[in-house]
Amino acid sequence: MSRRRRPRGLASRFFLAQAIVVAASILAAVVVAFLAGPPIFHEHLLIAGHSENSPELLHVERAYRDTNLIILAVALGTAAVCAAAVTWFFTRRLQRPLAALTRAAQGMARGRYDTRVPAIGAGAEVDAVAASFNTMAERLERTEELRRRMLSDLAHEMRTPISVLTVYCEALQDGVAHWDDATNELMTDQLGRLTRLVEDIHDVSRAEEGRIDLERTPQSAGELARSAAEAHREAYAAKGVRLVLDIDDDAGVVEADRQRMGQVLDNLLTNALRHTPPGGQVSVRVARQGPGRVALRVTDTGDGIAADHLPRVFERFWRGDSARDRDHGGSGIGLTISRALVEAHGGMLSVTSPGPGAGAAFTVELPARQRVRPSPVDATR
């Protein structure tokens, strides 16, 4: 079996390129000096008055050839030395950042996602590669952190219902507990909890991968908000939270899946109610948001969100406080699903908050449906 040939290094390839350029230049100089130079020099000597075969003419031409040889030899040596020096200098400047990139890439391959490449100043191109590498490493680190946290949260979410079901199954087998209405209700609740968790994970995966089929039809943005608000009136009244609906008459029409957008608004209103204390207020505002955009904004006067938590609100299983667990109605997936559904509609879901205790505002921006103006012929019919 033949051994695989080791690829040339950067320095050797750079020097080879320089050597080829130098050799080509010297060859061109030799050709000009020995083919074109002597006839031209000989002609000028004849014009100056030297006879054709005089000793002076032969001596001058020999001196010309010897001088050319010396000049070419010195030029070739100087060019070779300069090429080697330039090659060494630039390859050293390139090898250090490339070696740093290689070490960082090898570290990331071993799972060290906190590896970063410092700015070395080896040129705009190399610095751009280093900056892109650091950006990629940062995102991979966040993804890995999110993956570990998601697996931990998922195990935590499943542990409680599975533990309860296991304990009651053992109690039923041992005859310690009996199947009655209370046991039936508890088992049904825990099984429903597991089912909702599985459905939520499935929904968010399909939504983020763009595998949700949307049945888009023209929908009034104001009507979507009104239907969602009316569905939550009773729950808001039971907690003592005021629900205010503010719809601009010129809000417009959007191309949307009514069921999916209802799911988004349901998540936002449920989330606002969960974090707004009795006596607080939640406002639903629908209005134009610039040319060709419609905004549906849900604003509450509740817990608020810290500034360092805002970028993580839409992450899977993320919760801003320990009270937001499934026992209190929060799975940490609802907002992730909502953002994916809004983006599937070509829109954007964002959040703002002045800070803890100052409430929060979730804004759904959707592209407005273009109004079809009747043609002059149709207008006269």
C-alpha positions as CSV (number, residue, x, y, z in Angstrom):
1,M,0.0,0.0,0.0
2,S,1.5,3.3,-1.1
3,R,2.0,6.0,1.5
4,R,-0.1,9.1,1.2
5,R,1.9,12.1,0.1
6,R,2.2,14.7,2.7
7,P,0.8,18.1,1.4
8,R,3.2,21.0,1.1
9,G,3.3,23.6,3.8
10,L,2.3,27.2,3.3
11,A,5.9,28.4,3.4
12,S,7.2,26.0,0.8
13,R,4.3,26.7,-1.6
14,F,4.7,30.5,-1.1
15,F,8.5,30.2,-1.7
16,L,7.9,28.0,-4.8
17,A,5.5,30.6,-6.2
18,Q,8.1,33.3,-5.6
19,A,10.9,31.2,-7.1
20,I,8.8,30.6,-10.3
21,V,8.2,34.4,-10.6
22,V,11.9,35.1,-10.1
23,A,13.0,32.4,-12.6
24,A,10.6,33.6,-15.2
25,S,11.8,37.2,-14.8
26,I,15.5,36.1,-15.0
27,L,14.8,34.0,-18.1
28,A,13.1,36.9,-19.8
29,A,16.1,39.1,-18.9
30,V,18.6,36.5,-20.2
31,V,16.7,36.2,-23.5
32,V,16.6,40.0,-24.0
33,A,20.2,40.5,-22.9
34,F,21.8,37.7,-25.1
35,L,19.5,37.7,-28.1
36,A,18.3,41.3,-28.6
37,G,21.0,43.2,-26.7
38,P,24.2,42.2,-28.6
39,P,22.9,42.9,-32.1
40,I,21.6,46.3,-31.0
41,F,24.9,47.1,-29.3
42,H,26.9,45.9,-32.3
43,E,24.9,48.2,-34.6
44,H,25.5,51.2,-32.5
45,L,29.2,50.6,-32.4
46,L,29.3,50.5,-36.2
47,I,27.4,53.7,-36.3
48,A,30.0,55.2,-33.9
49,G,32.7,54.5,-36.5
50,H,34.2,51.2,-35.5
51,S,35.1,48.8,-38.3
52,E,33.4,45.5,-38.6
53,N,36.2,43.2,-37.3
54,S,38.4,45.6,-35.4
55,P,40.0,44.4,-32.1
56,E,38.3,47.3,-30.3
57,L,34.9,46.2,-31.4
58,L,35.4,42.6,-30.3
59,H,36.8,43.8,-26.9
60,V,33.8,46.1,-26.3
61,E,31.3,43.4,-27.2
62,R,33.0,40.9,-24.9
63,A,33.0,43.4,-22.1
64,Y,29.2,43.9,-22.7
65,R,28.6,40.2,-22.5
66,D,30.6,39.8,-19.3
67,T,28.9,42.7,-17.7
68,N,25.5,41.2,-18.6
69,L,26.5,37.9,-17.0
70,I,27.7,39.6,-13.8
71,I,24.5,41.8,-13.6
72,L,22.2,38.8,-14.2
73,A,24.1,36.7,-11.6
74,V,23.9,39.4,-9.0
75,A,20.2,40.1,-9.9
76,L,19.4,36.4,-9.6
77,G,21.1,36.0,-6.3
78,T,19.5,39.2,-4.9
79,A,16.0,38.1,-6.2
80,A,16.4,34.7,-4.6
81,V,17.5,36.2,-1.2
82,C,14.6,38.7,-1.3
83,A,12.1,36.1,-2.3
84,A,13.2,33.9,0.6
85,A,13.1,36.8,3.1
86,V,9.7,38.0,1.9
87,T,8.4,34.4,2.0
88,W,9.7,33.9,5.5
89,F,8.2,37.2,6.7
90,F,4.7,36.8,5.3
91,T,4.5,33.1,6.1
92,R,5.4,33.8,9.7
93,R,2.7,36.5,9.9
94,L,0.1,34.0,8.4
95,Q,1.2,30.9,10.2
96,R,0.7,32.3,13.7
97,P,-3.0,33.2,13.3
98,L,-3.6,30.1,11.2
99,A,-2.0,28.0,13.9
100,A,-4.2,29.7,16.5
101,L,-7.3,29.0,14.3
102,T,-6.2,25.3,14.0
103,R,-5.7,24.9,17.8
104,A,-9.1,26.6,18.4
105,A,-10.8,24.3,15.9
106,Q,-9.2,21.2,17.4
107,G,-10.3,22.4,20.9
108,M,-13.9,22.8,19.6
109,A,-13.7,19.3,18.1
110,R,-12.9,18.0,21.6
111,G,-15.9,19.8,23.0
112,R,-14.3,23.0,24.3
113,Y,-16.8,25.5,23.0
114,D,-15.4,28.3,25.2
115,T,-12.3,28.5,22.9
116,R,-11.8,31.9,21.2
117,V,-9.2,33.2,18.8
118,P,-7.6,36.5,19.8
119,A,-7.2,39.3,17.2
120,I,-3.6,39.1,15.9
121,G,-3.7,41.8,13.3
122,A,-2.5,39.6,10.4
123,G,-4.7,41.4,7.8
124,A,-8.3,42.2,7.3
125,E,-9.0,38.8,5.7
126,V,-7.5,36.7,8.5
127,D,-9.1,39.0,11.2
128,A,-12.5,38.4,9.5
129,V,-12.0,34.7,9.6
130,A,-11.1,34.9,13.3
131,A,-14.1,37.0,14.0
132,S,-16.4,34.6,12.2
133,F,-14.8,31.7,14.0
134,N,-15.4,33.4,17.4
135,T,-19.0,34.1,16.4
136,M,-19.5,30.5,15.5
137,A,-17.9,29.3,18.7
138,E,-20.1,31.6,20.8
139,R,-23.3,30.3,19.1
140,L,-22.2,26.7,19.5
141,E,-21.4,27.3,23.2
142,R,-24.9,28.8,23.6
143,T,-26.5,25.9,21.7
144,E,-24.6,23.3,23.8
145,E,-25.6,25.2,27.0
146,L,-29.2,25.3,25.8
147,R,-29.1,21.6,25.0
148,R,-27.8,20.6,28.4
149,R,-30.4,22.8,30.1
150,M,-33.2,21.5,27.9
151,L,-32.3,17.9,28.7
152,S,-32.1,18.7,32.4
153,D,-35.4,20.6,32.4
154,L,-37.0,17.8,30.3
155,A,-35.9,15.2,32.9
156,H,-37.2,17.5,35.7
157,E,-40.6,17.9,34.0
158,M,-41.0,14.2,33.5
159,R,-39.7,13.1,36.8
160,T,-42.6,14.3,38.9
161,P,-45.5,12.8,37.0
162,I,-43.6,9.5,36.4
163,S,-42.8,9.3,40.2
164,V,-46.4,9.9,41.1
165,L,-47.6,7.3,38.6
166,T,-45.0,4.8,39.9
167,V,-46.0,5.3,43.5
168,Y,-49.7,4.9,42.9
169,C,-49.2,1.9,40.6
170,E,-47.2,0.2,43.4
171,A,-49.8,1.2,46.0
172,L,-52.5,-0.3,43.9
173,Q,-50.6,-3.5,43.4
174,D,-49.9,-3.8,47.1
175,G,-53.5,-3.0,48.0
176,V,-52.5,0.1,50.0
177,A,-54.5,2.3,47.7
178,H,-57.8,1.6,45.9
179,W,-59.1,2.8,42.5
180,D,-61.6,5.5,43.3
181,D,-62.6,8.9,41.9
182,A,-59.6,10.7,43.6
183,T,-57.1,8.1,42.3
184,N,-58.6,8.2,38.8
185,E,-58.5,12.0,38.7
186,L,-54.8,12.1,39.9
187,M,-53.7,9.4,37.4
188,T,-55.6,11.2,34.6
189,D,-54.0,14.6,35.5
190,Q,-50.4,13.1,35.6
191,L,-50.9,11.3,32.3
192,G,-52.3,14.5,30.8
193,R,-49.3,16.3,32.0
194,L,-47.0,13.9,30.3
195,T,-49.1,14.0,27.1
196,R,-49.0,17.8,27.0
197,L,-45.2,17.8,27.5
198,V,-44.8,15.4,24.5
199,E,-47.1,17.4,22.4
200,D,-45.4,20.6,23.2
201,I,-42.0,19.2,22.3
202,H,-43.4,17.8,19.1
203,D,-45.0,21.1,18.2
204,V,-42.0,23.3,18.8
205,S,-39.7,20.9,16.8
206,R,-42.1,21.0,13.9
207,A,-42.6,24.7,14.1
208,E,-38.8,25.5,14.2
209,E,-38.1,23.1,11.3
210,G,-40.9,24.7,9.2
211,R,-42.9,21.5,9.0
212,I,-46.2,23.0,10.1
213,D,-48.8,23.3,7.3
214,L,-50.6,26.6,7.5
215,E,-54.1,27.1,6.0
216,R,-53.8,30.8,5.3
217,T,-56.9,32.8,4.6
218,P,-57.6,36.6,4.8
219,Q,-58.3,37.4,8.4
220,S,-59.1,40.7,10.1
221,A,-56.3,41.4,12.6
222,G,-58.8,43.1,14.9
223,E,-61.1,40.1,14.8
224,L,-58.3,37.7,15.7
225,A,-57.5,39.8,18.7
226,R,-61.1,40.2,19.7
227,S,-61.8,36.4,19.5
228,A,-58.7,35.7,21.7
229,A,-59.6,38.3,24.2
230,E,-63.2,37.1,24.5
231,A,-62.0,33.5,25.1
232,H,-60.0,34.7,28.1
233,R,-62.6,37.2,29.6
234,E,-63.8,34.7,32.3
235,A,-60.3,33.7,33.4
236,Y,-59.2,37.4,33.7
237,A,-62.4,38.2,35.6
238,A,-61.9,35.3,38.0
239,K,-58.4,36.6,38.9
240,G,-59.4,40.2,39.1
241,V,-57.2,41.4,36.2
242,R,-58.6,44.0,33.8
243,L,-58.5,43.1,30.1
244,V,-58.5,46.1,27.7
245,L,-59.0,45.7,24.0
246,D,-57.9,48.6,21.7
247,I,-58.4,47.9,18.0
248,D,-57.6,50.5,15.3
249,D,-60.3,50.7,12.7
250,D,-57.7,50.7,10.0
251,A,-55.7,47.8,11.4
252,G,-56.0,45.9,8.2
253,V,-56.2,42.3,7.1
254,V,-53.5,39.6,7.3
255,E,-53.0,36.3,5.5
256,A,-53.0,33.9,8.4
257,D,-54.0,30.5,9.7
258,R,-56.8,31.4,12.2
259,Q,-56.2,28.4,14.4
260,R,-52.4,28.9,14.6
261,M,-52.6,32.6,15.2
262,G,-55.3,31.9,17.8
263,Q,-52.8,29.6,19.5
264,V,-50.2,32.4,19.5
265,L,-52.5,35.0,21.0
266,D,-53.8,32.4,23.5
267,N,-50.2,31.8,24.7
268,L,-49.5,35.5,25.0
269,L,-52.7,36.2,26.9
270,T,-52.2,33.2,29.2
271,N,-48.6,34.3,29.9
272,A,-49.7,37.8,30.7
273,L,-52.4,36.7,33.0
274,R,-50.0,34.3,34.8
275,H,-47.6,37.2,35.6
276,T,-50.1,40.0,36.3
277,P,-51.3,40.2,40.0
278,P,-54.9,40.8,40.9
279,G,-55.8,44.5,40.3
280,G,-53.4,44.7,37.3
281,Q,-54.2,45.3,33.7
282,V,-53.5,43.6,30.4
283,S,-54.0,45.6,27.1
284,V,-54.4,44.2,23.7
285,R,-53.6,46.8,21.0
286,V,-54.0,46.2,17.2
287,A,-52.8,48.9,14.8
288,R,-50.7,49.5,11.7
289,Q,-47.0,49.3,12.2
290,G,-45.4,51.1,9.3
291,P,-46.1,50.4,5.6
292,G,-47.4,46.9,5.0
293,R,-47.2,45.7,8.6
294,V,-49.8,45.1,11.3
295,A,-48.9,44.9,15.0
296,L,-50.8,43.0,17.7
297,R,-49.3,44.0,21.1
298,V,-50.1,42.4,24.4
299,T,-49.0,44.6,27.3
300,D,-49.3,43.8,31.0
301,T,-48.5,45.5,34.3
302,G,-47.1,42.4,35.9
303,D,-43.8,41.0,37.0
304,G,-41.7,42.4,34.1
305,I,-38.5,41.0,32.7
306,A,-34.9,41.8,33.6
307,A,-32.8,43.2,30.8
308,D,-30.3,40.3,30.8
309,H,-33.3,37.9,30.5
310,L,-34.9,39.5,27.5
311,P,-32.7,37.7,24.9
312,R,-33.6,34.3,26.4
313,V,-37.3,34.7,26.7
314,F,-38.1,32.6,23.6
315,E,-35.6,29.8,24.3
316,R,-37.0,26.3,25.0
317,F,-37.7,25.5,28.6
318,W,-36.4,28.8,29.8
319,R,-38.0,30.4,32.8
320,G,-37.2,33.7,34.4
321,D,-38.1,32.5,37.9
322,S,-38.5,29.3,39.8
323,A,-42.3,29.8,40.1
324,R,-42.8,29.3,36.4
325,D,-43.1,25.5,36.3
326,R,-45.8,23.2,35.0
327,D,-47.6,23.2,38.4
328,H,-48.3,26.9,37.8
329,G,-49.1,26.4,34.1
330,G,-45.8,27.4,32.5
331,S,-44.0,24.8,30.4
332,G,-41.3,27.1,29.0
333,I,-42.2,26.1,25.5
334,G,-45.3,28.2,24.7
335,L,-43.3,31.3,23.7
336,T,-40.9,29.3,21.6
337,I,-43.8,27.8,19.7
338,S,-45.4,31.2,19.3
339,R,-42.3,32.7,17.8
340,A,-41.9,29.9,15.4
341,L,-45.5,30.1,14.3
342,V,-45.3,33.9,13.8
343,E,-42.1,33.5,11.8
344,A,-43.8,30.8,9.7
345,H,-46.4,33.5,8.8
346,G,-43.5,35.8,7.6
347,G,-43.8,37.9,10.8
348,M,-41.8,38.6,13.9
349,L,-42.5,38.2,17.7
350,S,-40.5,40.5,20.0
351,V,-40.6,41.4,23.7
352,T,-39.8,44.6,25.6
353,S,-39.8,45.4,29.3
354,P,-38.7,48.3,31.4
355,G,-37.5,45.9,34.1
356,P,-38.7,43.7,37.0
357,G,-42.0,44.8,38.4
358,A,-42.7,47.2,35.5
359,G,-44.6,44.8,33.1
360,A,-43.8,43.5,29.7
361,A,-45.0,44.0,26.1
362,F,-45.1,41.2,23.5
363,T,-45.5,42.4,19.9
364,V,-46.6,40.3,17.0
365,E,-45.8,41.9,13.6
366,L,-47.4,40.4,10.5
367,P,-47.4,41.5,6.9
368,A,-50.6,43.2,6.0
369,R,-52.6,41.9,3.0
370,Q,-52.4,44.2,0.1
371,R,-55.7,45.9,-0.8
372,V,-56.9,45.1,-4.2
373,R,-58.1,48.2,-5.9
374,P,-60.9,47.8,-8.5
375,S,-60.0,48.6,-12.1
376,P,-61.8,51.6,-13.8
377,V,-63.7,49.1,-15.9
378,D,-64.9,47.2,-12.8
379,A,-65.7,50.4,-11.0
380,T,-68.2,51.5,-13.7
381,R,-70.1,48.3,-13.7
